């Protein structure tokens, strides 16, 4: 009974997913897994002296588990895209990766907040196309290990709130999803600020970026 069930399982799965058995390696892997499953199942049946009804029930459970695993593996790329879309909706700062693009939905106040990795450290930025440089808040600069006491705040910036001074720095890498820009010009703001700014010193080095309604799209260079 167990052998018949295992044989039916192999035939059924092979008909559903023929591409998974195209190579010799895949066939040997499946055979090995089935043999292990057969040994385990027969051992349990012999040990517990299961009745035929119990054996069939257990075989059905194994069949369901195997089906879920095969389907999940075959549709892993589609499921990954669904996950990115859900995350992009629930956590807009995480964005949705679509090929070489990353898309962000505007927050309730209409601004775009982006989570990036700067030198490997996660930081959140407010996108500001009016800022010439990437501008780090003092708090974020400290998170990157910068010693503010040794920085020179000698660069003058004209902002909507007046003139401010920043300390010029160079960031090894800013990474957003598949986008990675190295050696980014930036500055550390001399005064406290609520959020670091993702300015044009990063944005202008992309292949492009666009805003359509409430969606910001960043495009990586090939």
N, C-alpha and C positions, 0 to 999 in steps of 0.2 A: 504493500500500500504506500509506504514512504517513498520507494523508488519511483512508482508511477507518479506520485505527486511532484517529486523533484523534476522528473522528465517533463511533465506538463508545464511546470514553472519555467524551465529553460526554453521550451518551444514558444511559449506565450511571450516571454520577454524578448526573445530574439526576433519575433515577428513585429513587435512594437518598436524596437530600437535596433534595426539591422546594422546601423553604422557603428554601434558600440562593439560589434564582433568582427569587424573587418580585418583587424590585424591578428597575427598569431599570438602576440603578447596579450592582447585583450581576451582571446579565447582561452589561453592557458590560465589567465587570472580568474576568469569566470569559473573554469573547471576546478581550480584550487579552492575557490570560495564555496562552491557547491559541495565538494567533497568534505570540507570542514563542517559545513552545515549538516550534511548527512550523518557524519560521525557523531556530532553533538546530539542531533535529534534522536538517532538510534540508541545512543548511550542513555539519554534521558528516558526513552521509552522502555528500554530494558530494565533500567534501575527502578523505575516507578511502576512498571507493568501496566502501562496505560491501556485502556480499552480502545478499540478502533475509532470510536466516536471522538475520544480525546485526541487521538493522533490526527484525525482530520481537522479538528478545531485548531490544533497547534500549527498544522501545515497551512491553514488559511491565514493565521496570524503572520507566519513567516512570509507568505505570499504578499500580504498587504504591506509589510515592512519593506520587502524587496522592491515592490512597485513604487512606493513613495521615494525610496533612495534613487532608483533609476530615473524616475520622472524629474526629481529635484536636480539631479546631475545634468540631465539633458537640457533642462531649461534654466541652468544656472545663470546664463548671461541675461536672459529676460527677467529673471527674478531680481538680479542685481540692479537692472534699470528701474524696476518698480520700487525697489528699496530706496534708490537715490531720489526718485520723484517724491516719495512719501516724506523722506527726511527733508528735502527741499521745501516742502509745504509746511511741515511742523516746525522746522528749525531753519528759517530763511538764511541765517548767517552761514550755515553749512554749505548752501548752494546745491545745485543739481548738475552733475557732470554728464555732458552729452558729447561723446567723442572728444574732440580737442577744445570744447567749449565748457565754460562753467556759468550757470545761470543763477541769478539771485533775485528773489522777490523783495520788493520794497517793504519796509516796516510800516506800521500804522501811521507814522508821522511823515511818510513819503521818502525817507532817507534809506540808503542802502548800507547795511552793516555786513561786513565780510570777515569771516574767520580765516586767517592765514597762518602759516608757519614761518616765523622769521628766525633764521639760523637754527631751525628745529624746534623753536618754542612757539606754542599756539598763542596768538594775539588777535584781538578783534579791532577792526578798523572801520572808520566812517569814510565812505568814498567821497572825495572832494576834488572835483575837476578844476576848481579854482586855486588849489594849492599847488605850487610849482614843485615841491618836494614831498616825499613821504615824511610825515611829522610824527615823531614819537612823543607820547606823554612821558613825564619824568618817571611815573610808576612803571610803564612798559619798558623804558630804558633800563631800569633797575632789574626787571625780570630777565632781561637779556645779559645781565652781568656787567653793565656799564657802571663805571665809577663817575658819578656826576661831578664830584669835586675836581676831577682832573680834566673835565671838558671845558672848552673855551666857547662861551656864548657870545660870539662876535658877529654872527650873521643876522642882518636886519631883514625882517619880513613885514610888509604892509598888509594888514588884514582888515576885515570889516570892523573889528573892535579896536583898531589902532595899530601902532607899531609894536612888534614883539621881537625878541631876540632868541635865536636858537644856536645850538652847537652843532656844526657840521660833522656827520659821521658817514661811514660806508657800511651797508649791510651785506653780509656775504651772500645771502639768498632769501628771497621771499617766494614761498610756494603756496599756490592755491589749487588744489586738485592736481590736474596734470600740468598746470602752468608753473614753471620755475624760472625766475629771473634772478641772475646773479649780479653781484657788485652794484647794488642799488644806492643811488645818492639819497641821503636822508638827513634829518636834523632832529635834535632833541629839543623840545620846547623849553624855554626858560621858566615858564610859569605852569602851574597845574592846569590840566585840561581833562575833560570828561572822557574823551576817546581819542586814540591816535588816528591820524588822517592818512588815507591812501591817496597820495597825490600823483601828479603827472610824471614824476621821475620813475614811477612804476608803470602807470597806465600807457605812457607814450612808447614803451618798449614792447607792448603786446602787438600781436598781428592786427588787433583792433578791438574796440569795445563799442557797444551800442545800448541805447535805452529805448525800449518800446513799451509804452504804457507803464506798467509797474514792474517790468522785468529788465534787469541789467545783465548783459551777456559779455563775458570776457573771452577772447579767443587767443589761444596759444599759437606761437609761431611754429611752422613746420621744421 
